[in-house]
């Protein structure tokens, strides 16, 4: 089965959970979270959950557990906390929940980022995977990174990913 055949089976009715991980942002200042919600809406997908949590291992774990248990969430996006500083713990906290990793996501994201920001792209630990038949993405918190990840990768493939894991 070719790529076009696979894409034709892509899930169309997709519900997202958007979680901004930040110690400084609130709903009024979370431009990246707002951008994700806007981009999801333009594709006529829905937002089942949006929240901002602290860069705290327990809050990230508790949020992940809660969202994995929900039947109305297909895709979970954690935005922020994917860098290399000591406070960046999103990737380290989310990874143990992943039943299958999608290393190609991080590779593609860094390749596309390099075209925009140069070799600093290597500092991103953007990652993705599957858990309980849901697609999970951890992306950097900058607006440019969000636009790149959502436009070029996530929104293009999320329906196909969900079809694959549910068949």
N, C-alpha and C positions, 0 to 999 in steps of 0.2 A: 504494500500500500504506500503510495507516494505522499509527499508532504501535503499537497492540496487535498487529497482524500482524507487524511487525518484531520486537517483543519476544518473540513466540512462537517465533521462530527463534534466540533468544539462546543462545550457547554455555553449557552447564551445567557441564562439567568444566574448571575453570579452576585453573591453578597460578600462584601468586604468588612473586615474589622481593621481600623487604622489606629495604631498605638504610637504616639510620639513619646520617645524616651528623652527626657530633658530635665535638668535641675533649674533651668531659668525660664522656660517658656510657659505661657498660659494660653487660654483659648484666643485671647486678643492678639498675641504675638506669635502664634504658631503658624507662620506662613507656609511652612512645608506641609503640615497636616492639612491645612486648608486647600493647598494645591492638589494633594492626593485626592481629597474628597471631590474637588472640582473635576479633575480628570476622570475619575471613576464615573461621576454623574454624566459627563459628556458621552460616555460609552453606553449610557443607559443601564449601568449596573447599579446596585444599591449599596448603601452603607448601613450595616447592621449595628456597628459600634464605632465610636470614636472616643478616645480618651488620651489624656496626657498623664504619664507616670514619671516618677523620679528615676534616675539612673541608679537603681537599687536592685540587687539580685533577687531579693524576696518579692518585691513588687512585680518584677519582670516574670518570675516563675509563677506567681499567683495569677497574673493576667493570662499567661500562656495556658495554664491549666483550665482556667475558666472559659477561655475562648475555644479551646479544643473540645470542651464538653458541650458547647452550644451547637444546636442543629441548624441555626440560621446563619452560620458563618462558613463560607467556602474558602476564602483567602484571608490570611492574616499578614498585615504589613507592620513591622516594627521600624520606625523611622528615628534614627539617632542612636548613638552609643556604639557605632561600628568601627571606630578608629582604634588607635594604639595607645591612647593615654591610659593611665591607671584607673580612671573613672569609667572608661568605656567597657561595659560588661554585657551588652545586649547579645552579641554573638556567642560569647562563652556560656551564657545562661540559656539561650534558646537551643543551641546545637544538641544537647543531650536529649531533647524531646523529639528530634528528627529521626524518623524511621528510615528515610532515604534522603541523602543529600543530593543536591543538584549543583555540582561544582561548576558546570558550564555557566550558570548565572553569574557567579562572582568573576569568572574569567572574562565573560563578555562585558560585564559592567566595567571592569578595570581597563579592558582594551578600549572601549568607547570613551571612558573617562580620560585615558591617556591622550586621546585626540584633542580633548578640551583643556586639560590642565597639566599635561606632561607627566613626567615620572612620579610626581606626587600621588598619582593614582594608586601606586603600590601600597600606600598607607591605609587604603580602605580594605576592610575585612567583610565587605558585603557578601552575603551568603543566602542560600535558599534551600528548601527541602520540602519533604512531604511528611505529614503526621496525621494519622486518622483520616486519611483521604482528603486532607486540606492542604492547600499550597501555602507555605510560610516563606516570607521574604524579610530579610534584615537589610535595610538600606541606610546610607548616610543621611544626616539631617539637613544638609544644605538644599536650598531650592533648586539649584542647578543639578545636583545629584538626583533629587526626586524626579525632576522633569525627565532626565535621561533614563533612569531606571523604569519609570512608568511608561513613557512614550515608546521607547525603543525595545523594551523587553517584557515587562510584566503584563501590560494591557494587550500586547500582541500574542502572548502565549498562555495566559492564565486559563482560558477556556479549553485549550488543547491539553494542558497539564491535567486539569480536572477530569476531562474525558478519559485520559489515559489511566489515571489512578482509580477511576470508578468502574471501568469496564471489566 
